[in-house]
Amino acid sequence: MVPSPSRLWLNTQFDTAWTLAWLHLENLTTEECLWRPADQGPHVHRTPDGTWTADWPEHERYDLGPPSIGWLTWHMVFWWSMLLDHTFGAGQLRREAVPWPGDADGVRARLRALRDAWQAQLATLPDSEWQADSRSRWPVSGRPFGEIVAWANLELMKNAAEIGYARFLYARRAGAAAGDGDADLQALSRGELLAEVLKLRRGIRAHRGSTEHELCWHHPQLWGLLPEATDPVPVVPSWPEFLRGCVRYRQSLDEQLPDAPRTEKPYPD
């Protein structure tokens, strides 16, 4: 029997959605999965027994924060596993029983298995079951099963687009060091920017507090960037002791960096 036109269209739609999803999944890395694009947002977590669980948001407001790629791939595994179980299985599967696969290879293997199982089950159904609601049990009931198939196609396309967008962000963050060293700031959340500022201030204050034999350079212009107006006066070692420290520091460079380039360039007066 030739499938109905609407069924053929849904199958074509699924093929398009899967092609886009695989474009973003094929060379996805575990590092990308575990990268968090903001200071908060849905993510996956490893439990003491080695399995991985996923956050479950209590709301979908924008202040929730963007999900990680790990969470997005878990979400794909979650809804597809639920859909298969409640449509063709016992209908007992619950969200808490769906773990994240643990790495990018596991994600690919699990999603391929879900795709194959889904397509195999759909191929066995006559057109009459696509039009009936007897198999429509999750995520909604009382609707023609063809609408559930259409929902799955849209969900797959949505997740694929989300993963692709997150990978673009990750690539720009990772590539910032190769060009503009400050380009990554554009992608930082408010919380991440605050953390960077605090880290820089702590470093400047530690340098400002150098005294005695910790003292090597005196840079009031550097700590002038801090909000507090202060220029502490350090304890300065005598010339002989200070030079002993300089010589020891230079010796330590030979020990720690024996292969670093050397120069005969004179010190400017």
C-alpha positions as CSV (number, residue, x, y, z in Angstrom):
1,M,0.0,0.0,0.0
2,V,1.3,3.4,-0.9
3,P,1.6,5.7,2.1
4,S,-0.7,8.8,2.2
5,P,0.8,12.1,1.0
6,S,0.7,13.6,4.5
7,R,2.7,10.6,5.8
8,L,5.3,11.0,3.1
9,W,5.6,14.7,3.9
10,L,6.1,13.9,7.6
11,N,8.8,11.4,6.7
12,T,10.6,13.9,4.5
13,Q,10.3,16.5,7.3
14,F,11.9,14.0,9.7
15,D,14.8,13.3,7.3
16,T,15.5,17.0,7.0
17,A,15.4,17.5,10.8
18,W,17.7,14.5,11.4
19,T,20.2,15.7,8.7
20,L,20.5,19.1,10.4
21,A,20.8,17.4,13.9
22,W,23.5,15.1,12.7
23,L,25.4,18.0,11.2
24,H,25.8,19.4,14.7
25,L,26.2,16.0,16.4
26,E,28.7,14.3,14.1
27,N,31.9,15.9,15.5
28,L,30.5,17.2,18.8
29,T,33.0,16.8,21.6
30,T,32.4,16.0,25.3
31,E,34.2,19.2,26.2
32,E,31.5,21.1,24.2
33,C,28.8,19.2,26.0
34,L,30.1,20.1,29.4
35,W,30.8,23.7,28.6
36,R,28.3,26.1,30.2
37,P,27.4,29.2,28.1
38,A,26.4,31.2,31.2
39,D,26.7,31.3,34.9
40,Q,23.4,29.4,35.3
41,G,21.1,27.3,33.1
42,P,20.0,23.7,32.8
43,H,23.0,21.3,32.8
44,V,24.0,17.7,33.4
45,H,25.7,16.4,36.6
46,R,27.7,13.3,37.4
47,T,26.5,11.4,40.5
48,P,28.8,9.5,42.9
49,D,27.9,6.2,41.2
50,G,29.1,7.5,37.9
51,T,25.7,8.0,36.2
52,W,24.7,11.4,34.9
53,T,21.5,13.2,35.7
54,A,20.0,16.4,34.3
55,D,18.5,19.5,35.8
56,W,14.7,19.9,35.4
57,P,13.7,23.5,35.2
58,E,10.7,24.6,37.3
59,H,9.9,27.4,34.8
60,E,10.8,28.5,31.3
61,R,11.4,32.2,31.9
62,Y,14.4,33.8,30.2
63,D,16.2,34.4,33.5
64,L,16.5,30.6,33.8
65,G,19.7,30.9,31.7
66,P,20.7,29.0,28.5
67,P,21.0,25.2,28.6
68,S,24.3,23.5,28.0
69,I,24.8,21.3,25.0
70,G,25.0,18.4,27.4
71,W,21.5,19.2,28.7
72,L,20.2,19.7,25.2
73,T,21.4,16.3,24.1
74,W,20.0,14.8,27.3
75,H,16.6,16.4,26.4
76,M,16.7,14.7,23.0
77,V,17.3,11.4,24.6
78,F,14.6,12.1,27.2
79,W,11.7,13.0,24.9
80,W,12.5,10.4,22.3
81,S,12.8,7.6,24.9
82,M,9.5,8.7,26.5
83,L,7.8,8.9,23.2
84,L,8.9,5.4,22.2
85,D,8.0,3.8,25.5
86,H,4.6,5.5,25.8
87,T,3.7,4.9,22.1
88,F,5.0,1.4,21.5
89,G,6.1,0.1,24.9
90,A,4.7,-0.3,28.4
91,G,4.3,3.4,29.0
92,Q,6.0,3.2,32.4
93,L,9.2,5.2,31.7
94,R,9.7,8.3,33.8
95,R,12.0,11.3,33.4
96,E,14.1,10.4,36.4
97,A,15.0,7.1,34.8
98,V,16.5,8.7,31.7
99,P,20.3,9.4,32.2
100,W,22.6,11.5,30.1
101,P,24.9,9.1,28.2
102,G,28.0,10.6,29.8
103,D,30.0,11.7,26.7
104,A,29.7,12.8,23.1
105,D,30.2,9.3,21.7
106,G,27.5,7.9,24.0
107,V,25.2,10.7,22.9
108,R,25.7,9.8,19.2
109,A,25.2,6.1,19.9
110,R,22.0,6.6,21.9
111,L,20.4,9.0,19.5
112,R,21.1,6.8,16.5
113,A,19.5,3.9,18.3
114,L,16.5,6.0,19.1
115,R,16.2,7.2,15.5
116,D,16.4,3.6,14.2
117,A,13.8,2.3,16.7
118,W,11.4,5.2,16.0
119,Q,11.6,4.8,12.2
120,A,11.2,1.0,12.4
121,Q,8.1,1.3,14.6
122,L,6.5,4.0,12.4
123,A,7.1,1.8,9.3
124,T,4.9,-0.9,10.7
125,L,1.8,1.3,11.2
126,P,-0.9,1.5,8.6
127,D,-2.2,4.9,7.6
128,S,-5.3,4.4,9.7
129,E,-3.2,4.4,12.9
130,W,-1.6,7.6,11.9
131,Q,-5.1,9.2,11.7
132,A,-6.4,7.6,14.9
133,D,-5.6,8.7,18.5
134,S,-5.1,5.2,20.0
135,R,-1.3,5.6,20.2
136,S,-1.3,9.2,21.2
137,R,-0.4,8.9,24.9
138,W,2.6,11.2,25.4
139,P,3.2,14.1,25.4
140,V,-0.5,14.7,24.7
141,S,-3.5,12.4,24.2
142,G,-6.7,12.7,22.2
143,R,-5.0,13.9,19.1
144,P,-4.3,12.1,15.8
145,F,-1.1,10.2,16.0
146,G,0.2,12.0,12.9
147,E,0.2,15.2,15.0
148,I,2.5,13.4,17.5
149,V,4.8,12.5,14.7
150,A,4.8,16.1,13.5
151,W,5.5,17.3,17.1
152,A,8.5,15.0,17.2
153,N,9.9,16.4,14.0
154,L,9.6,19.9,15.3
155,E,11.2,19.0,18.6
156,L,14.1,17.4,16.8
157,M,14.6,20.4,14.6
158,K,14.4,22.8,17.6
159,N,17.0,20.8,19.5
160,A,19.2,20.7,16.5
161,A,19.1,24.5,16.1
162,E,19.8,25.0,19.8
163,I,22.8,22.8,19.7
164,G,24.1,24.5,16.6
165,Y,23.8,27.9,18.1
166,A,25.6,26.8,21.3
167,R,28.4,25.4,19.2
168,F,28.8,28.7,17.4
169,L,29.2,30.4,20.8
170,Y,31.6,27.8,22.0
171,A,33.8,28.1,18.9
172,R,34.0,31.9,19.2
173,R,34.9,31.6,22.9
174,A,37.6,29.0,22.1
175,G,39.0,31.0,19.2
176,A,39.3,34.3,21.1
177,A,42.8,33.6,22.1
178,A,43.9,33.2,18.5
179,G,42.8,36.8,17.6
180,D,41.4,39.5,19.8
181,G,42.3,38.4,23.4
182,D,39.2,40.3,24.7
183,A,36.7,38.9,22.2
184,D,35.4,36.4,24.8
185,L,34.0,39.2,26.9
186,Q,31.2,39.8,24.4
187,A,29.8,36.3,25.2
188,L,30.1,36.5,29.0
189,S,27.1,36.8,31.2
190,R,26.8,39.5,33.9
191,G,27.9,37.0,36.5
192,E,30.9,35.9,34.5
193,L,31.9,39.5,33.9
194,L,31.7,40.2,37.6
195,A,33.9,37.1,38.3
196,E,36.5,38.3,35.8
197,V,36.6,41.8,37.4
198,L,37.0,40.3,40.9
199,K,39.8,38.1,39.7
200,L,41.7,41.0,38.2
201,R,41.2,43.1,41.2
202,R,42.6,40.4,43.5
203,G,45.6,40.0,41.3
204,I,46.3,43.8,41.2
205,R,45.9,44.0,45.0
206,A,48.3,41.1,45.5
207,H,50.9,42.8,43.4
208,R,50.3,46.1,45.2
209,G,50.9,44.4,48.5
210,S,54.3,43.2,47.5
211,T,57.0,44.2,50.0
212,E,60.5,43.4,51.1
213,H,61.9,40.6,48.9
214,E,58.6,40.1,47.1
215,L,59.2,43.6,45.7
216,C,60.5,43.6,42.1
217,W,58.6,46.4,40.3
218,H,56.7,49.3,41.7
219,H,53.7,50.0,39.5
220,P,51.4,52.7,41.0
221,Q,49.8,53.1,37.6
222,L,48.5,49.5,37.8
223,W,46.9,49.7,41.1
224,G,45.6,53.1,40.2
225,L,43.0,51.1,38.2
226,L,41.4,50.0,41.5
227,P,38.5,51.9,42.9
228,E,40.2,52.6,46.3
229,A,42.6,55.5,46.2
230,T,45.7,54.3,47.9
231,D,49.4,54.0,47.1
232,P,51.0,52.0,49.9
233,V,54.7,52.5,50.7
234,P,56.5,49.2,50.6
235,V,59.5,48.1,52.8
236,V,62.5,48.3,50.5
237,P,65.5,46.0,51.1
238,S,69.0,47.5,51.2
239,W,71.0,47.5,48.0
240,P,73.1,44.4,48.7
241,E,70.1,42.3,49.8
242,F,68.0,43.5,47.0
243,L,70.6,42.5,44.4
244,R,71.0,39.1,46.0
245,G,67.3,38.6,45.4
246,C,67.6,39.8,41.8
247,V,70.5,37.4,41.2
248,R,68.6,34.5,42.8
249,Y,65.5,35.3,40.7
250,R,67.6,35.2,37.5
251,Q,69.1,31.9,38.6
252,S,65.6,30.5,39.1
253,L,64.8,31.3,35.4
254,D,67.7,29.1,34.3
255,E,66.4,26.3,36.4
256,Q,62.7,26.7,35.5
257,L,63.0,27.9,31.9
258,P,66.2,26.5,30.5
259,D,64.9,26.5,26.9
260,A,63.5,30.1,26.9
261,P,65.2,32.5,24.4
262,R,67.9,34.7,25.9
263,T,68.8,38.3,24.9
264,E,71.8,40.6,25.2
265,K,69.6,43.7,24.8
266,P,70.7,46.3,27.4
267,Y,68.4,47.6,30.1
268,P,67.1,51.1,29.1
269,D,68.2,54.0,31.4
